[in-house]
Amino acid sequence: MGFDPWDAAFVADPYPAYRELREQGRAVWWGATGQWLVPHYADVSALLRDRRLGRTYLHRFSHEEFGREAPPPEHEPFHVLNGNGLLDLEDPAHARVRRLVAKAFTPRTVERLVPAVQRLAHGLVERLLADGGGDLLATVAEPLPVAVIAELLGVPEADRGLLRPWSADICGMFELRPDEETARRAVRASVEFSAYLRGLIAERRTRPGEDLISGLIAAHDEEGRLSEQEMISTCVLLLNAGHEATVNTTVNGWWALFRNPAELAALRENRDPEKLSTAVDELMRYDTPLQMFERWVLDDIRIGDTEIPRGAEVALLFGSANRDPARFDEPDALDLVRADNPHLSFGAGIHYCLGAPLARRELEASFGALLADGVPPLRLVEEPRWRDGYVIRGLEQLLVEF
């Protein structure tokens, strides 16, 4: 079986195909989407830091100059929202926005949230325990990051049910070749979410609080302040990136633990904070929640023997890089005490995930609550199925019992 993101068997286990790709070379042309696949750790890591590549090209070229078609006008609300977020900005705009966001989203902000994160995690696990089990994804994995981001942004509890559907619809556009219905849902969610946040920002301007939106409004330096659109795009990115990665790391991680019972038993025996943190990193490496990260080639580059011209697109295969034997000893083995583990699941370079410290805290709280004293061991009820979608890869559900 080769590389085929639309094949259910490949999505369920892409790692044999990645081994084949790594044997084929350092850059492999894939005609289905007109991209160069980059499967090796050293190349993925280097290219994430290479400023000859970019998440966008519009800071240097028009669509016509770059040899690409402009997106349809009806998709504009999605592209305005996405294009003003940190993930898709390039310098100098990226440096300015990240500097201002970092003034509000500080380590102290994350640490202040930790008690709430732990309280929320234990409450969700108690609910699962009271029910005798259920769908770990719907009961614990999904509600936790949504509640944490809502707490961070200051979204009223009554409105928090809006966030997950908006996030899911917007993230549909990050898959390969999204269809028109996916695009329509993403545009609608972009319009609705933006309007909601615009109202929240207006309210915080008159009545600031301790939340991140108030912090973003107040953040300034000698170059000025964030625009309203930049604040909106930042808030949406925090939800989308933080939510999808955390949910999928949780359920994909538990599925990996169930398939490696000796590792699970060892973690249950020794789950001090340092061991739990090391285990979370290994689960992120072993079954990466974001499998592919795309970049535009802004200036000609060379990968091995392959010349790749300006205007091309490369697909950096995080899932393959994190299983590359040139970087990781026994990469296909789950080793929860792996000490040397510079996985790329949070990215690298200027686009390294700003929310990584918060994501780690959420994951440590979630796994810690499910492994805590007094919580009986979890058991898998049935083998799970994988959702459609490869770039953001996760399970449909994970049915468990105690």
C-alpha positions in Angstrom: 0.0 0.0 0.0 1.4 3.4 -1.0 0.8 6.9 0.1 -3.0 7.6 -0.4 -4.6 10.0 2.1 -8.1 9.1 0.8 -7.7 5.4 1.5 -9.2 4.3 4.8 -6.5 1.6 5.3 -3.7 4.1 4.8 -5.3 6.6 7.3 -5.6 3.8 9.9 -1.9 3.0 9.6 0.2 5.3 7.4 3.6 4.2 8.8 4.4 1.4 6.4 3.8 3.8 3.5 6.1 6.3 5.2 8.9 3.7 5.3 8.5 3.3 1.6 8.6 7.0 1.0 11.8 7.4 3.0 13.4 4.7 0.9 12.4 6.4 -2.3 14.3 9.6 -1.5 14.3 12.9 0.3 11.7 14.6 -1.9 9.1 12.5 -3.7 6.8 14.0 -6.3 3.1 13.3 -5.7 1.0 14.2 -8.7 -2.4 13.8 -7.0 -2.1 17.3 -5.4 1.1 18.5 -7.2 3.3 18.5 -4.1 6.7 17.3 -3.1 6.5 15.0 -0.2 9.3 15.3 2.4 9.5 12.3 4.6 12.8 12.5 6.5 13.2 14.0 9.9 16.4 16.0 9.1 14.8 17.6 6.1 11.4 18.4 7.7 13.2 19.9 10.7 15.4 22.0 8.5 12.7 23.2 6.2 10.5 24.3 9.1 13.2 26.8 9.9 14.1 27.7 6.3 12.8 31.2 5.4 12.9 30.3 1.6 9.6 28.6 2.4 6.5 30.1 3.7 3.0 29.4 4.9 1.9 32.1 2.5 3.4 33.8 -0.5 1.2 36.9 -0.6 3.7 39.0 1.5 6.0 38.8 -1.5 4.0 37.9 -4.6 0.5 38.2 -6.1 -1.3 35.1 -7.0 -0.5 35.7 -10.7 3.2 36.4 -10.0 3.4 33.1 -8.1 1.7 31.1 -10.8 -1.3 30.3 -8.7 -5.1 30.9 -9.0 -6.7 33.2 -6.4 -9.3 31.4 -4.2 -13.0 31.9 -5.2 -14.3 35.3 -3.9 -17.1 33.4 -1.9 -14.3 31.8 0.2 -13.0 35.2 1.3 -14.3 35.1 4.9 -12.4 31.9 5.6 -9.1 33.2 4.0 -9.3 36.6 5.8 -9.8 34.8 9.1 -7.0 32.2 8.4 -4.6 34.6 6.7 -4.5 37.0 9.7 -3.6 34.2 12.2 -0.1 33.5 13.4 0.0 30.1 11.6 -0.3 31.7 8.1 1.5 35.0 8.6 5.1 35.5 7.6 7.6 38.1 8.7 7.5 41.0 9.3 3.8 40.8 10.1 4.3 37.4 11.9 7.0 38.8 14.2 4.9 41.9 15.1 1.7 39.9 15.9 3.5 37.1 17.7 5.3 39.6 19.9 2.1 41.3 20.8 0.2 38.1 21.4 3.1 36.9 23.6 2.5 39.9 25.9 -1.0 38.6 26.7 -0.4 34.9 26.4 2.4 34.6 28.9 3.7 31.6 30.9 2.0 33.2 33.9 -1.3 33.1 32.0 -0.8 29.3 31.4 0.2 28.6 35.0 -2.8 30.6 36.3 -5.0 28.2 34.2 -3.5 25.0 35.6 -5.8 24.6 38.6 -8.8 25.1 36.4 -7.4 22.6 33.8 -6.9 19.9 36.5 -10.3 20.6 38.1 -12.0 20.3 34.7 -10.1 17.1 33.8 -11.0 15.4 37.1 -14.7 16.4 36.7 -14.9 14.9 33.3 -13.3 11.7 34.4 -15.7 11.5 37.4 -18.6 11.8 34.9 -17.2 9.0 32.8 -16.7 6.9 35.9 -20.2 7.5 37.1 -21.5 6.2 33.8 -19.3 3.1 34.0 -17.5 4.1 30.8 -18.5 5.4 27.4 -16.9 7.3 24.5 -13.7 8.7 25.8 -13.5 11.2 22.9 -17.0 12.7 23.6 -16.8 12.6 27.4 -13.2 13.7 28.2 -11.0 14.4 25.1 -13.3 16.9 23.4 -14.8 18.8 26.3 -11.6 19.5 28.1 -9.7 21.7 25.5 -12.9 23.5 24.5 -13.6 24.4 28.2 -10.0 25.4 28.7 -9.9 27.7 25.7 -13.3 29.1 26.6 -11.9 29.8 30.1 -8.8 31.4 28.6 -10.8 33.7 26.3 -13.6 34.4 28.8 -16.4 32.9 26.7 -19.5 32.6 28.9 -20.5 29.1 29.8 -23.8 29.4 28.0 -22.0 30.0 24.7 -19.4 27.3 24.9 -21.4 24.8 22.9 -20.9 27.0 19.9 -17.1 26.6 19.8 -16.6 23.0 18.9 -18.9 23.0 15.7 -17.2 26.2 14.5 -13.8 24.7 15.0 -14.6 21.4 13.3 -16.1 23.2 10.2 -13.2 25.6 9.8 -10.6 22.8 10.2 -12.2 20.9 7.4 -10.5 23.3 5.0 -7.1 22.1 6.1 -7.6 18.7 4.5 -6.3 17.9 1.1 -8.7 18.9 -1.7 -11.7 20.0 0.4 -14.9 19.8 -1.5 -17.3 22.7 -2.0 -19.7 21.7 0.8 -16.7 21.6 3.2 -15.7 25.1 2.0 -19.3 26.4 2.5 -19.4 25.1 6.1 -15.9 26.7 6.7 -17.0 30.0 5.3 -20.2 30.0 7.4 -18.4 29.1 10.5 -15.8 31.8 9.8 -18.5 34.4 9.5 -20.4 33.3 12.6 -17.3 32.8 14.8 -15.8 36.2 13.7 -19.1 38.0 14.5 -19.3 36.4 17.9 -15.7 37.3 18.8 -16.3 40.9 17.5 -19.1 41.2 20.0 -16.9 39.8 22.8 -14.1 42.1 22.0 -16.4 45.1 22.0 -17.7 44.1 25.4 -14.1 43.7 26.8 -13.2 47.1 25.6 -15.7 48.6 27.9 -15.4 46.0 30.7 -11.9 44.4 30.7 -11.3 41.3 32.7 -8.5 38.8 33.5 -9.1 36.9 30.2 -6.9 36.7 27.1 -9.1 38.9 25.0 -8.7 41.7 27.5 -5.0 41.0 27.4 -4.9 41.2 23.6 -6.8 44.5 23.6 -4.3 45.9 26.1 -1.1 44.6 24.4 0.9 47.3 22.7 4.5 48.3 21.8 6.2 51.0 19.9 4.7 49.7 16.6 1.1 49.9 17.9 -1.6 47.4 18.8 -3.3 44.3 17.3 -6.0 45.1 14.8 -9.5 43.7 15.6 -9.0 41.1 12.8 -5.7 40.0 14.2 -7.3 39.5 17.6 -10.2 37.5 16.1 -7.8 35.3 14.1 -5.6 34.7 17.1 -8.5 33.6 19.2 -9.8 31.2 16.5 -6.3 29.8 15.9 -5.9 29.1 19.6 -9.2 27.1 19.6 -8.6 25.3 16.4 -5.0 24.4 16.8 -5.2 23.7 20.5 -8.4 21.8 20.3 -7.7 19.5 17.4 -4.2 18.5 18.5 -5.2 17.9 22.1 -8.3 15.9 21.3 -6.4 13.6 18.8 -3.4 13.2 21.1 -5.7 12.0 23.9 -7.7 9.4 21.9 -4.9 8.3 19.6 -2.6 8.1 22.7 -5.1 5.9 24.6 -5.5 3.7 21.5 -1.7 3.3 21.4 -1.7 2.5 25.2 -4.3 -0.2 24.8 -2.2 -1.8 22.1 0.9 -1.6 24.3 -0.4 -3.0 27.7 3.1 -3.3 29.2 3.8 0.3 28.6 0.3 1.3 30.0 0.9 -0.9 33.1 4.3 0.7 33.7 2.9 4.2 33.4 0.1 3.4 35.8 2.7 2.2 38.3 4.9 5.3 38.0 3.0 8.4 37.0 4.8 11.2 38.7 4.6 14.6 36.9 8.0 14.2 35.1 7.2 10.6 33.9 3.8 11.8 32.7 5.3 14.6 30.8 7.8 12.3 29.1 5.0 9.9 28.3 2.9 12.6 26.7 5.8 13.6 24.4 6.2 10.0 23.4 2.5 9.6 22.6 2.7 12.8 20.4 5.7 11.4 18.6 4.3 7.8 18.2 1.0 8.8 16.6 1.2 12.4 15.5 -2.1 14.3 15.5 -1.0 16.6 12.6 0.4 14.4 9.9 1.3 17.0 7.2 2.3 20.6 7.2 2.4 22.4 3.8 4.7 25.2 2.8 5.2 27.2 -0.4 8.6 27.5 -2.0 9.4 31.2 -2.2 12.9 30.8 -3.6 14.4 27.9 -5.4 15.6 25.2 -3.0 17.5 21.9 -3.3 16.6 18.8 -1.2 19.2 16.1 -1.8 19.5 15.7 -5.5 16.1 17.3 -6.2 15.8 20.9 -7.4 12.5 22.4 -6.3 11.6 25.7 -8.0 9.9 28.8 -6.6 6.1 28.4 -6.9 6.1 24.7 -5.9 4.5 23.3 -2.7 6.2 20.9 -0.3 4.3 18.7 2.1 6.3 18.2 5.3 5.3 14.8 6.7 5.4 15.1 10.5 4.1 11.6 11.0 7.0 10.1 8.9 9.6 12.4 10.4 8.6 11.3 13.9 9.1 7.7 13.0 12.4 8.2 11.1 15.0 5.6 12.3 17.8 8.1 11.3 16.7 10.2 14.3 14.9 7.9 16.7 16.0 4.5 18.0 13.4 1.8 17.4 10.9 4.5 16.1 8.0 2.1 15.7 8.2 1.1 19.4 6.2 3.0 22.0 8.7 3.9 24.7 7.1 6.0 27.4 10.4 6.7 29.1 12.1 7.8 25.8 14.5 10.6 27.0 15.9 11.8 23.6 12.6 12.8 21.9 12.8 16.0 19.9 9.5 15.2 18.0 8.1 17.8 15.6 4.5 17.6 16.6 4.5 21.2 17.7 6.4 22.3 14.6 9.7 24.3 14.7 11.1 27.7 13.7 9.0 30.9 13.8 5.8 28.9 13.6 6.5 26.7 16.6 3.2 26.3 18.4 2.5 29.2 20.7 0.1 27.1 22.7 2.4 24.2 23.3 2.8 24.8 27.0 -1.0 24.9 27.5 -1.5 21.8 25.4 1.1 19.9 27.5 -0.7 20.9 30.7 -4.1 19.8 29.3 -2.7 16.4 28.2 -0.9 15.8 31.5 -4.1 16.7 33.4 -6.2 14.4 31.2 -4.0 11.4 31.3 -3.2 12.0 34.9 -6.9 12.1 35.9 -7.6 8.9 34.0 -4.6 7.1 35.7 -5.2 8.6 39.2 -5.6 6.5 42.4 -9.1 5.4 42.9 -9.9 5.3 39.2 -10.1 1.7 38.0 -8.1 0.7 34.9 -9.7 1.5 31.6 -10.5 -1.3 29.1 -11.2 -1.0 25.4 -14.8 -2.0 24.5 -14.2 -2.3 20.7 -11.6 -1.5 18.1 -12.1 2.1 17.0 -12.5 3.5 13.5 -10.6 6.4 12.1 -12.4 9.6 10.9 -12.2 10.6 7.3 -9.4 13.0 6.9 -5.6 12.6 7.0 -3.9 15.9 7.7 -5.6 16.2 11.1 -5.8 12.5 11.9 -8.0 11.1 14.7 -10.5 8.5 15.8 -14.3 8.7 15.3 -14.8 7.5 18.9 -13.1 5.5 21.6 -15.4 3.3 23.6 -14.1 2.3 27.0 -15.2 0.8 30.3 -13.7 0.5 33.7 
